[in-house]
Amino acid sequence: MQQLKIILVRPRNPDNIGAAARAMANFGLTELALAAPFESDWQEAVSVWRREASVSAIDAMDVVNSARIYDSVLEAAADCSLLLGTSSLHRLKPGRDVILLSEAPAYIAKNAGKTGILFGSEKTGLTKEELSFCGAIINIPTREKQPSMNLGQSVAVLAYELAARGNALKPAAQREEHEPKLMEIERAVRQICARLQRESGPHWGGEAQARAIRQGLLDARLTRAAMTALNLLLK
């Protein structure tokens, strides 16, 4: 199976963190990251799992104990060359391409590097800013009267889909070059915004422009050679 990282953004409920870890263990996913979690909740999640660990939870404890905490989405996804967000889309208009859950394995297979999958806070989901780091949005089809899902359940459904279609998660053979990691793209975004501010005034290169530039670079799917050329141009 291709490298996958599950990233929980601003999680609040320790039970949900534990449920997500259990679902990952159920379907063979091992890399869990938390971006800007409520620290007390994370510590509670670990202590609860350690206290209540049983034979069925031992494998999940491996996921919990190896999970890493980061200050931001960008830091959590720094080693990923593709980032996918998850959203019910009932609170916002998508600013990225939307793929159905059933299409996710084939979409991920096109990426030769590590793929990160973002799950937003239980209260608000992912923000526009957080989604701007994503190449696309995965949508789990749900009924209109109840569009949102519990965080742990969402991770379980997605993990099942990826595990069930594991054969489709082989890296695409036709892609010879690894795409730049997200951190490299973000470095270029900051350089472009800085140049815009120097040459066109401080009203350029703000949050909205940065989001648009970031999305444009992600959509371009730059090769390593193209990224090198862009870096030379920005010096």
ABEGO torsion letter per residue (X at the ends): XBBBBBBBBGBABAAAAAAAAAAAAAAGBABBBBBGBBAAAAAAAAAAAAAABBAAAAAAAAAAAABBBBABAAAAAAABABBBBBBAGAABBBABBBBBAAAAAAAAAABABBBBBBBBBAAAEBBAAAAAABABBBBBBBBAABABBBAAAAAAAAAAAAAAAAAAABBBAABABBBBBAAAAAAAAAAAAAAAAAAAEAABGBAAAAAAAAAAAAAAGBBAAAAAAAAAAAX
